[in-house]
């Protein structure tokens, strides 16, 4: 199962077992995703439907940071990089 193979797959139709399988499959990838670099719209459309894949506290931190950009994350999660080129 994968969204790349099934782009029209509705997360509301996934069972708890499906989410568990997906979470296991993605467990090593999730820490590398720059969730804090997403716009609020991207977060709402691309992360929120799959919140079961994230630990509750991480999801709450992400949600709060999109609701209030002044909130600093408390989990060890990748933050956006400030890359400057000279």
PDB file as gemmi writes it, atoms N, CA and C in Angstrom:
CRYST1    1.000    1.000    1.000  90.00  90.00  90.00 P 1                      
ATOM      1  N   UNK A   1       0.841  -1.175   0.000  1.00  0.00           N  
ATOM      2  CA  UNK A   1       0.000   0.000   0.000  1.00  0.00           C  
ATOM      3  C   UNK A   1       0.884   1.235   0.000  1.00  0.00           C  
ATOM      4  N   UNK A   2       0.502   2.204  -0.773  1.00  0.00           N  
ATOM      5  CA  UNK A   2       1.229   3.457  -0.774  1.00  0.00           C  
ATOM      6  C   UNK A   2       0.458   4.514  -1.520  1.00  0.00           C  
ATOM      7  N   UNK A   3       0.636   5.742  -1.094  1.00  0.00           N  
ATOM      8  CA  UNK A   3      -0.087   6.832  -1.738  1.00  0.00           C  
ATOM      9  C   UNK A   3       0.454   7.125  -3.127  1.00  0.00           C  
ATOM     10  N   UNK A   4       1.741   6.877  -3.341  1.00  0.00           N  
ATOM     11  CA  UNK A   4       2.309   7.103  -4.671  1.00  0.00           C  
ATOM     12  C   UNK A   4       1.650   6.171  -5.690  1.00  0.00           C  
ATOM     13  N   UNK A   5       1.364   4.955  -5.266  1.00  0.00           N  
ATOM     14  CA  UNK A   5       0.719   4.000  -6.159  1.00  0.00           C  
ATOM     15  C   UNK A   5      -0.793   4.222  -6.231  1.00  0.00           C  
ATOM     16  N   UNK A   6      -1.343   4.879  -5.205  1.00  0.00           N  
ATOM     17  CA  UNK A   6      -2.790   5.113  -5.121  1.00  0.00           C  
ATOM     18  C   UNK A   6      -3.064   6.569  -4.750  1.00  0.00           C  
ATOM     19  N   UNK A   7      -2.794   7.511  -5.642  1.00  0.00           N  
ATOM     20  CA  UNK A   7      -2.904   8.928  -5.292  1.00  0.00           C  
ATOM     21  C   UNK A   7      -4.314   9.382  -4.939  1.00  0.00           C  
ATOM     22  N   UNK A   8      -5.332   8.627  -5.336  1.00  0.00           N  
ATOM     23  CA  UNK A   8      -6.701   9.016  -5.012  1.00  0.00           C  
ATOM     24  C   UNK A   8      -7.191   8.360  -3.729  1.00  0.00           C  
ATOM     25  N   UNK A   9      -6.329   7.639  -3.050  1.00  0.00           N  
ATOM     26  CA  UNK A   9      -6.690   6.961  -1.811  1.00  0.00           C  
ATOM     27  C   UNK A   9      -7.090   7.983  -0.757  1.00  0.00           C  
ATOM     28  N   UNK A  10      -8.285   7.842  -0.230  1.00  0.00           N  
ATOM     29  CA  UNK A  10      -8.804   8.764   0.779  1.00  0.00           C  
ATOM     30  C   UNK A  10      -8.368   8.290   2.162  1.00  0.00           C  
ATOM     31  N   UNK A  11      -7.660   9.145   2.937  1.00  0.00           N  
ATOM     32  CA  UNK A  11      -7.210   8.726   4.267  1.00  0.00           C  
ATOM     33  C   UNK A  11      -8.368   8.374   5.196  1.00  0.00           C  
ATOM     34  N   UNK A  12      -9.562   8.888   4.906  1.00  0.00           N  
ATOM     35  CA  UNK A  12     -10.727   8.551   5.728  1.00  0.00           C  
ATOM     36  C   UNK A  12     -11.167   7.108   5.526  1.00  0.00           C  
ATOM     37  N   UNK A  13     -10.725   6.501   4.424  1.00  0.00           N  
ATOM     38  CA  UNK A  13     -11.089   5.117   4.138  1.00  0.00           C  
ATOM     39  C   UNK A  13     -10.066   4.115   4.671  1.00  0.00           C  
ATOM     40  N   UNK A  14      -8.971   4.606   5.239  1.00  0.00           N  
ATOM     41  CA  UNK A  14      -7.931   3.714   5.745  1.00  0.00           C  
ATOM     42  C   UNK A  14      -8.314   3.173   7.118  1.00  0.00           C  
ATOM     43  N   UNK A  15      -8.048   1.906   7.324  1.00  0.00           N  
ATOM     44  CA  UNK A  15      -8.317   1.291   8.622  1.00  0.00           C  
ATOM     45  C   UNK A  15      -7.164   1.588   9.575  1.00  0.00           C  
ATOM     46  N   UNK A  16      -7.374   1.301  10.839  1.00  0.00           N  
ATOM     47  CA  UNK A  16      -6.295   1.460  11.818  1.00  0.00           C  
ATOM     48  C   UNK A  16      -5.112   0.574  11.456  1.00  0.00           C  
ATOM     49  N   UNK A  17      -5.400  -0.614  10.924  1.00  0.00           N  
ATOM     50  CA  UNK A  17      -4.322  -1.521  10.503  1.00  0.00           C  
ATOM     51  C   UNK A  17      -3.537  -0.918   9.339  1.00  0.00           C  
ATOM     52  N   UNK A  18      -4.236  -0.239   8.421  1.00  0.00           N  
ATOM     53  CA  UNK A  18      -3.556   0.427   7.304  1.00  0.00           C  
ATOM     54  C   UNK A  18      -2.616   1.511   7.820  1.00  0.00           C  
ATOM     55  N   UNK A  19      -3.097   2.311   8.770  1.00  0.00           N  
ATOM     56  CA  UNK A  19      -2.257   3.367   9.337  1.00  0.00           C  
ATOM     57  C   UNK A  19      -1.060   2.775  10.080  1.00  0.00           C  
ATOM     58  N   UNK A  20      -1.294   1.670  10.772  1.00  0.00           N  
ATOM     59  CA  UNK A  20      -0.204   1.020  11.503  1.00  0.00           C  
ATOM     60  C   UNK A  20       0.869   0.528  10.532  1.00  0.00           C  
ATOM     61  N   UNK A  21       0.452  -0.069   9.429  1.00  0.00           N  
ATOM     62  CA  UNK A  21       1.387  -0.539   8.407  1.00  0.00           C  
ATOM     63  C   UNK A  21       2.146   0.627   7.795  1.00  0.00           C  
ATOM     64  N   UNK A  22       1.426   1.700   7.473  1.00  0.00           N  
ATOM     65  CA  UNK A  22       2.061   2.874   6.875  1.00  0.00           C  
ATOM     66  C   UNK A  22       3.046   3.517   7.859  1.00  0.00           C  
ATOM     67  N   UNK A  23       2.661   3.588   9.131  1.00  0.00           N  
ATOM     68  CA  UNK A  23       3.537   4.167  10.153  1.00  0.00           C  
ATOM     69  C   UNK A  23       4.821   3.352  10.278  1.00  0.00           C  
ATOM     70  N   UNK A  24       4.696   2.034  10.271  1.00  0.00           N  
ATOM     71  CA  UNK A  24       5.869   1.164  10.355  1.00  0.00           C  
ATOM     72  C   UNK A  24       6.765   1.363   9.133  1.00  0.00           C  
ATOM     73  N   UNK A  25       6.154   1.457   7.961  1.00  0.00           N  
ATOM     74  CA  UNK A  25       6.907   1.628   6.717  1.00  0.00           C  
ATOM     75  C   UNK A  25       7.664   2.952   6.697  1.00  0.00           C  
ATOM     76  N   UNK A  26       7.057   3.994   7.224  1.00  0.00           N  
ATOM     77  CA  UNK A  26       7.631   5.343   7.158  1.00  0.00           C  
ATOM     78  C   UNK A  26       8.423   5.755   8.393  1.00  0.00           C  
ATOM     79  N   UNK A  27       8.545   4.879   9.375  1.00  0.00           N  
ATOM     80  CA  UNK A  27       9.132   5.264  10.657  1.00  0.00           C  
ATOM     81  C   UNK A  27      10.520   5.892  10.550  1.00  0.00           C  
ATOM     82  N   UNK A  28      11.311   5.470   9.594  1.00  0.00           N  
ATOM     83  CA  UNK A  28      12.660   6.031   9.462  1.00  0.00           C  
ATOM     84  C   UNK A  28      12.677   7.279   8.579  1.00  0.00           C  
ATOM     85  N   UNK A  29      11.613   7.505   7.844  1.00  0.00           N  
ATOM     86  CA  UNK A  29      11.527   8.689   6.963  1.00  0.00           C  
ATOM     87  C   UNK A  29      10.925   9.894   7.676  1.00  0.00           C  
ATOM     88  N   UNK A  30       9.962   9.665   8.552  1.00  0.00           N  
ATOM     89  CA  UNK A  30       9.235  10.768   9.185  1.00  0.00           C  
ATOM     90  C   UNK A  30      10.136  11.791   9.875  1.00  0.00           C  
ATOM     91  N   UNK A  31      11.194  11.369  10.590  1.00  0.00           N  
ATOM     92  CA  UNK A  31      12.038  12.376  11.251  1.00  0.00           C  
ATOM     93  C   UNK A  31      12.759  13.308  10.281  1.00  0.00           C  
ATOM     94  N   UNK A  32      12.869  12.925   9.023  1.00  0.00           N  
ATOM     95  CA  UNK A  32      13.605  13.728   8.044  1.00  0.00           C  
ATOM     96  C   UNK A  32      12.717  14.683   7.255  1.00  0.00           C  
ATOM     97  N   UNK A  33      11.434  14.624   7.489  1.00  0.00           N  
ATOM     98  CA  UNK A  33      10.510  15.503   6.769  1.00  0.00           C  
ATOM     99  C   UNK A  33      10.495  16.869   7.439  1.00  0.00           C  
ATOM    100  N   UNK A  34      10.658  17.905   6.664  1.00  0.00           N  
ATOM    101  CA  UNK A  34      10.675  19.277   7.191  1.00  0.00           C  
ATOM    102  C   UNK A  34       9.264  19.808   7.395  1.00  0.00           C  
ATOM    103  N   UNK A  35       8.552  19.244   8.368  1.00  0.00           N  
ATOM    104  CA  UNK A  35       7.171  19.640   8.615  1.00  0.00           C  
ATOM    105  C   UNK A  35       7.026  21.133   8.893  1.00  0.00           C  
ATOM    106  N   UNK A  36       8.013  21.722   9.572  1.00  0.00           N  
ATOM    107  CA  UNK A  36       7.912  23.134   9.925  1.00  0.00           C  
ATOM    108  C   UNK A  36       8.166  24.037   8.724  1.00  0.00           C  
ATOM    109  N   UNK A  37       8.613  23.479   7.618  1.00  0.00           N  
ATOM    110  CA  UNK A  37       8.835  24.264   6.400  1.00  0.00           C  
ATOM    111  C   UNK A  37       7.573  24.357   5.546  1.00  0.00           C  
ATOM    112  N   UNK A  38       6.577  23.578   5.890  1.00  0.00           N  
ATOM    113  CA  UNK A  38       5.342  23.574   5.117  1.00  0.00           C  
ATOM    114  C   UNK A  38       4.519  24.822   5.411  1.00  0.00           C  
ATOM    115  N   UNK A  39       3.804  25.268   4.418  1.00  0.00           N  
ATOM    116  CA  UNK A  39       2.854  26.359   4.652  1.00  0.00           C  
ATOM    117  C   UNK A  39       1.673  25.787   5.438  1.00  0.00           C  
ATOM    118  N   UNK A  40       0.869  26.655   5.997  1.00  0.00           N  
ATOM    119  CA  UNK A  40      -0.313  26.190   6.728  1.00  0.00           C  
ATOM    120  C   UNK A  40      -1.257  25.423   5.815  1.00  0.00           C  
ATOM    121  N   UNK A  41      -1.367  25.870   4.576  1.00  0.00           N  
ATOM    122  CA  UNK A  41      -2.225  25.182   3.608  1.00  0.00           C  
ATOM    123  C   UNK A  41      -1.693  23.781   3.314  1.00  0.00           C  
ATOM    124  N   UNK A  42      -0.374  23.666   3.102  1.00  0.00           N  
ATOM    125  CA  UNK A  42       0.230  22.350   2.855  1.00  0.00           C  
ATOM    126  C   UNK A  42       0.052  21.441   4.064  1.00  0.00           C  
ATOM    127  N   UNK A  43       0.243  21.992   5.258  1.00  0.00           N  
ATOM    128  CA  UNK A  43       0.067  21.208   6.479  1.00  0.00           C  
ATOM    129  C   UNK A  43      -1.364  20.679   6.552  1.00  0.00           C  
ATOM    130  N   UNK A  44      -2.321  21.559   6.317  1.00  0.00           N  
ATOM    131  CA  UNK A  44      -3.729  21.178   6.395  1.00  0.00           C  
ATOM    132  C   UNK A  44      -4.094  20.110   5.370  1.00  0.00           C  
ATOM    133  N   UNK A  45      -3.577  20.243   4.162  1.00  0.00           N  
ATOM    134  CA  UNK A  45      -3.938  19.315   3.089  1.00  0.00           C  
ATOM    135  C   UNK A  45      -3.131  18.025   3.083  1.00  0.00           C  
ATOM    136  N   UNK A  46      -1.856  18.102   3.474  1.00  0.00           N  
ATOM    137  CA  UNK A  46      -0.970  16.951   3.282  1.00  0.00           C  
ATOM    138  C   UNK A  46      -0.550  16.227   4.558  1.00  0.00           C  
ATOM    139  N   UNK A  47      -0.667  16.888   5.702  1.00  0.00           N  
ATOM    140  CA  UNK A  47      -0.249  16.251   6.954  1.00  0.00           C  
ATOM    141  C   UNK A  47      -1.451  15.912   7.823  1.00  0.00           C  
ATOM    142  N   UNK A  48      -2.331  16.866   7.979  1.00  0.00           N  
ATOM    143  CA  UNK A  48      -3.470  16.686   8.880  1.00  0.00           C  
ATOM    144  C   UNK A  48      -4.262  15.402   8.624  1.00  0.00           C  
ATOM    145  N   UNK A  49      -4.538  15.027   7.372  1.00  0.00           N  
ATOM    146  CA  UNK A  49      -5.286  13.783   7.147  1.00  0.00           C  
ATOM    147  C   UNK A  49      -4.550  12.528   7.641  1.00  0.00           C  
ATOM    148  N   UNK A  50      -3.245  12.639   7.826  1.00  0.00           N  
ATOM    149  CA  UNK A  50      -2.439  11.479   8.232  1.00  0.00           C  
ATOM    150  C   UNK A  50      -1.874  11.653   9.635  1.00  0.00           C  
ATOM    151  N   UNK A  51      -2.556  12.421  10.462  1.00  0.00           N  
ATOM    152  CA  UNK A  51      -2.029  12.713  11.796  1.00  0.00           C  
ATOM    153  C   UNK A  51      -1.832  11.449  12.635  1.00  0.00           C  
ATOM    154  N   UNK A  52      -2.526  10.371  12.308  1.00  0.00           N  
ATOM    155  CA  UNK A  52      -2.347   9.111  13.040  1.00  0.00           C  
ATOM    156  C   UNK A  52      -0.939   8.543  12.879  1.00  0.00           C  
ATOM    157  N   UNK A  53      -0.214   9.007  11.868  1.00  0.00           N  
ATOM    158  CA  UNK A  53       1.148   8.515  11.643  1.00  0.00           C  
ATOM    159  C   UNK A  53       2.149   9.147  12.600  1.00  0.00           C  
ATOM    160  N   UNK A  54       1.781  10.258  13.211  1.00  0.00           N  
ATOM    161  CA  UNK A  54       2.702  10.997  14.079  1.00  0.00           C  
ATOM    162  C   UNK A  54       2.336  10.787  15.539  1.00  0.00           C  
ATOM    163  N   UNK A  55       3.354  10.853  16.384  1.00  0.00           N  
ATOM    164  CA  UNK A  55       3.076  10.835  17.819  1.00  0.00           C  
ATOM    165  C   UNK A  55       2.203  12.037  18.149  1.00  0.00           C  
ATOM    166  N   UNK A  56       1.309  11.871  19.093  1.00  0.00           N  
ATOM    167  CA  UNK A  56       0.348  12.926  19.431  1.00  0.00           C  
ATOM    168  C   UNK A  56       1.034  14.248  19.754  1.00  0.00           C  
ATOM    169  N   UNK A  57       2.081  14.211  20.568  1.00  0.00           N  
ATOM    170  CA  UNK A  57       2.759  15.445  20.979  1.00  0.00           C  
ATOM    171  C   UNK A  57       3.419  16.148  19.791  1.00  0.00           C  
ATOM    172  N   UNK A  58       4.010  15.389  18.893  1.00  0.00           N  
ATOM    173  CA  UNK A  58       4.624  15.991  17.702  1.00  0.00           C  
ATOM    174  C   UNK A  58       3.551  16.653  16.850  1.00  0.00           C  
ATOM    175  N   UNK A  59       2.434  15.956  16.663  1.00  0.00           N  
ATOM    176  CA  UNK A  59       1.357  16.538  15.869  1.00  0.00           C  
ATOM    177  C   UNK A  59       0.841  17.821  16.518  1.00  0.00           C  
ATOM    178  N   UNK A  60       0.651  17.807  17.829  1.00  0.00           N  
ATOM    179  CA  UNK A  60       0.173  19.004  18.535  1.00  0.00           C  
ATOM    180  C   UNK A  60       1.155  20.160  18.376  1.00  0.00           C  
ATOM    181  N   UNK A  61       2.451  19.880  18.468  1.00  0.00           N  
ATOM    182  CA  UNK A  61       3.461  20.931  18.276  1.00  0.00           C  
ATOM    183  C   UNK A  61       3.399  21.502  16.860  1.00  0.00           C  
ATOM    184  N   UNK A  62       3.258  20.633  15.882  1.00  0.00           N  
ATOM    185  CA  UNK A  62       3.153  21.088  14.492  1.00  0.00           C  
ATOM    186  C   UNK A  62       1.905  21.943  14.291  1.00  0.00           C  
ATOM    187  N   UNK A  63       0.792  21.463  14.787  1.00  0.00           N  
ATOM    188  CA  UNK A  63      -0.456  22.198  14.647  1.00  0.00           C  
ATOM    189  C   UNK A  63      -0.349  23.570  15.311  1.00  0.00           C  
ATOM    190  N   UNK A  64       0.164  23.595  16.531  1.00  0.00           N  
ATOM    191  CA  UNK A  64       0.303  24.865  17.248  1.00  0.00           C  
ATOM    192  C   UNK A  64       1.233  25.825  16.523  1.00  0.00           C  
ATOM    193  N   UNK A  65       2.293  25.310  15.929  1.00  0.00           N  
ATOM    194  CA  UNK A  65       3.235  26.189  15.227  1.00  0.00           C  
ATOM    195  C   UNK A  65       2.609  26.786  13.967  1.00  0.00           C  
ATOM    196  N   UNK A  66       1.664  26.081  13.369  1.00  0.00           N  
ATOM    197  CA  UNK A  66       0.978  26.625  12.195  1.00  0.00           C  
ATOM    198  C   UNK A  66      -0.127  27.595  12.594  1.00  0.00           C  
ATOM    199  N   UNK A  67      -0.674  27.408  13.781  1.00  0.00           N  
ATOM    200  CA  UNK A  67      -1.686  28.346  14.268  1.00  0.00           C  
ATOM    201  C   UNK A  67      -1.047  29.615  14.812  1.00  0.00           C  
ATOM    202  N   UNK A  68       0.132  29.469  15.419  1.00  0.00           N  
ATOM    203  CA  UNK A  68       0.850  30.612  15.999  1.00  0.00           C  
ATOM    204  C   UNK A  68       2.333  30.464  15.681  1.00  0.00           C  
ATOM    205  N   UNK A  69       2.837  31.173  14.669  1.00  0.00           N  
ATOM    206  CA  UNK A  69       4.230  31.011  14.241  1.00  0.00           C  
ATOM    207  C   UNK A  69       5.265  31.417  15.290  1.00  0.00           C  
ATOM    208  N   UNK A  70       4.842  32.087  16.363  1.00  0.00           N  
ATOM    209  CA  UNK A  70       5.778  32.473  17.420  1.00  0.00           C  
ATOM    210  C   UNK A  70       6.067  31.333  18.391  1.00  0.00           C  
ATOM    211  N   UNK A  71       5.304  30.260  18.298  1.00  0.00           N  
ATOM    212  CA  UNK A  71       5.509  29.105  19.179  1.00  0.00           C  
ATOM    213  C   UNK A  71       6.743  28.341  18.718  1.00  0.00           C  
ATOM    214  N   UNK A  72       7.615  28.030  19.653  1.00  0.00           N  
ATOM    215  CA  UNK A  72       8.825  27.259  19.361  1.00  0.00           C  
ATOM    216  C   UNK A  72       8.551  25.782  19.622  1.00  0.00           C  
ATOM    217  N   UNK A  73       8.966  24.895  18.718  1.00  0.00           N  
ATOM    218  CA  UNK A  73       8.746  23.457  18.922  1.00  0.00           C  
ATOM    219  C   UNK A  73       9.566  22.941  20.097  1.00  0.00           C  
ATOM    220  N   UNK A  74       9.007  21.954  20.796  1.00  0.00           N  
ATOM    221  CA  UNK A  74       9.727  21.377  21.928  1.00  0.00           C  
ATOM    222  C   UNK A  74      10.245  19.979  21.624  1.00  0.00           C  
ATOM    223  N   UNK A  75       9.863  19.417  20.495  1.00  0.00           N  
ATOM    224  CA  UNK A  75      10.360  18.099  20.107  1.00  0.00           C  
ATOM    225  C   UNK A  75      11.591  18.233  19.237  1.00  0.00           C  
ATOM    226  N   UNK A  76      12.375  17.178  19.200  1.00  0.00           N  
ATOM    227  CA  UNK A  76      13.554  17.137  18.339  1.00  0.00           C  
ATOM    228  C   UNK A  76      13.092  16.776  16.932  1.00  0.00           C  
ATOM    229  N   UNK A  77      12.736  17.798  16.183  1.00  0.00           N  
ATOM    230  CA  UNK A  77      12.208  17.602  14.839  1.00  0.00           C  
ATOM    231  C   UNK A  77      12.910  18.599  13.936  1.00  0.00           C  
ATOM    232  N   UNK A  78      13.076  18.259  12.695  1.00  0.00           N  
ATOM    233  CA  UNK A  78      13.803  19.141  11.784  1.00  0.00           C  
ATOM    234  C   UNK A  78      13.097  20.477  11.620  1.00  0.00           C  
ATOM    235  N   UNK A  79      13.835  21.532  11.834  1.00  0.00           N  
ATOM    236  CA  UNK A  79      13.329  22.885  11.647  1.00  0.00           C  
ATOM    237  C   UNK A  79      13.758  23.390  10.281  1.00  0.00           C  
ATOM    238  N   UNK A  80      13.072  24.394   9.768  1.00  0.00           N  
ATOM    239  CA  UNK A  80      13.497  24.939   8.480  1.00  0.00           C  
ATOM    240  C   UNK A  80      14.897  25.509   8.576  1.00  0.00           C  
ATOM    241  N   UNK A  81      15.645  25.337   7.520  1.00  0.00           N  
ATOM    242  CA  UNK A  81      17.015  25.849   7.494  1.00  0.00           C  
ATOM    243  C   UNK A  81      17.026  27.229   6.873  1.00  0.00           C  
ATOM    244  N   UNK A  82      17.855  28.071   7.417  1.00  0.00           N  
ATOM    245  CA  UNK A  82      18.033  29.407   6.857  1.00  0.00           C  
ATOM    246  C   UNK A  82      19.291  29.359   6.003  1.00  0.00           C  
ATOM    247  N   UNK A  83      19.101  29.036   4.730  1.00  0.00           N  
ATOM    248  CA  UNK A  83      20.237  28.872   3.827  1.00  0.00           C  
ATOM    249  C   UNK A  83      20.453  30.174   3.076  1.00  0.00           C  
ATOM    250  N   UNK A  84      21.677  30.645   3.099  1.00  0.00           N  
ATOM    251  CA  UNK A  84      22.013  31.879   2.393  1.00  0.00           C  
ATOM    252  C   UNK A  84      23.151  31.611   1.432  1.00  0.00           C  
ATOM    253  N   UNK A  85      23.002  32.131   0.250  1.00  0.00           N  
ATOM    254  CA  UNK A  85      24.047  32.010  -0.754  1.00  0.00           C  
ATOM    255  C   UNK A  85      24.637  33.384  -1.002  1.00  0.00           C  
ATOM    256  N   UNK A  86      25.957  33.460  -1.052  1.00  0.00           N  
ATOM    257  CA  UNK A  86      26.621  34.740  -1.327  1.00  0.00           C  
ATOM    258  C   UNK A  86      26.805  34.943  -2.801  1.00  0.00           C  
TER     259      UNK A  86                                                      
END                                                                             
